[in-house]
Amino acid sequence: MHFKELKLDEKILKAIEQLGYTEPTEVQQKVIPVALEKRDILVKSKTGSGKTAAFATPLCELVDWEENKPQALVLTPTRELAVQVQEDITNIGRYKRIKGLALYGKSPFAKQKLALKQKTHIVVGTPGRVLDHMEKGTLDVSKIEYLVIDEADEMLNMGFLEQVESIIKLLPKERTTMLFSATLSDEIKKLSNKYMRDAVSIEIADSEDHAPDIEHLKYVVKEEQKQAFLEKLTILENPDSCIIFCRTKERVDQLVDALDAKGYTADKIHGGMMQEDRFEVMDEFRKGEFRYLIATDVAARGIDIEDITHVVHFDVPLEQESYVHRTGRTGRAGRSGKSIMLATPHEDKFVKEIESFIGFEIPAGPEVSDESVSKNRAAFDLKMQEQPELKKSKGEQLNANITKLYFNGGKKKKLRAVDFVGTIAKIEGVSADDIGIITIQDNVTYVEILNGKGPLVLKTMRNTTVKGKQLKVHIAHK
């Protein structure tokens, strides 16, 4: 099957093609047609199955560009996921000029309030901050026609269900609701029965879902020997890209310092860090600037990086679901991966609970002998010294042809989006299709120029007035 068979707008197909998607995944094939019919959907699908595009694509197709108020709301459990989903929506809706906005905590409320005054088609956010904006009247939900609850099981684990219900109660009753979850507990079924109408149930079988591509192993290691064992393990396994999970942020801090001192290219992510720092670390890890990411469970969700070869559970997770979420960071998009657990002799009970939850016994790992470690050390040292090959982001090809222009005039000069479109589209060789998202603030305006036409527009606009006003124009700083 090809995306062309899904009856999508040419502009969306063009963006999807440039993002490098060729065939829709199973969850996309099943969800997109039903979502386009505006029917409620309950989807059981593991992370890594391509579900973000499964709801982002129909949302971009269905929203009306002319409407200034938000028409779709996507709720996610973590800030990282909110930003990632918003980026995916912006990329898929690029040529249709769909504006997505991410709302999350630990980020200035006032800045988000200002952004919400702009034309916004789709809002993506964490429940706490979204509810905050709704209660303060800064997020107008009167035109919301589509609600997506993403990672519902994780919302439940993190105690967000009450906030999610409070949000739903403030939304228009006439709407389409889509709920995505890796597991369907009784509470999630109850939530869907309460707020969804005749929901179409879609279940993506695990066999289709890359799960068998992950090799699970466990080692029993005394607490005081864990670090030394981890070093031997990494020399033997020599991963290209590895996440090491710890139970607390203190453990993360200690381990990253220890590995750093040994010359590992490592960085960390946990809940005690500033949001901007977390995003920066994730971005660098995604590009492949370092090989080892040390993290707490808070970071397990919302990490969508295709090339993670290994996940190491330095600490056994206390919740069985966490094992699944952590492990789901590897073996994505059809690739193979390894999940290795280090358990102390006293943690047998937790290990058994995890095994009963996942439905199989995790095999013991092969012996890690000093001989095999020294045999492999040269290859390990070599890889440590090599600069990893930096990976391109999914949207890179799509964004390569886009130039963002800055104009020093906005609402206070009575300028509107149509004024910019009208003027720019008159330039020879440029049409309205070459104009992307326009953001008009009080004193400045940003206009995205698509299809590589940026330099031509920039040159022409230096001597062209908008609504009779000569504006300064230059390439916007990142």
Secondary structure, DSSP 8 states (H G I E B T S, - for coil): --GGGG---HHHHHHHHHTT--S--HHHHHHHHHHHTT--EEEE--TTSSHHHHHHHHHHHHS-TT--S--EEEE-SSHHHHHHHHHHHHHHTGGGT--EEEE-SSS-HHHHHHHHTS--SEEEE-HHHHHHHHHTT-S--TT--EEEE-SHHHHHHTT-HHHHHHHHHHS-SS-EEEEEESS--HHHHHHHHHH-SS-EEEE--GGGTTGGGEEEEEEE--GGGHHHHHHHHHHHH--SSEEEE-SSHHHHHHHHHHHHHTT--EEEE-TTS-HHHHHHHHHHHHHTS-SEEEE-GGGTTT---TT--EEEESS--SSHHHHHHHHTTSS-TT--EEEEEEE-GGGHHHHHHHHHHHTS---B-----HHHHHHHHHHHHHHHHS-------TTHHHHHT-EEEEES--GGGT--HHHHHHHHHTSTT--GGGEEEEEE-SS-EEEEE-TT-HHHHHHHHTT-EETTEE--EEE---
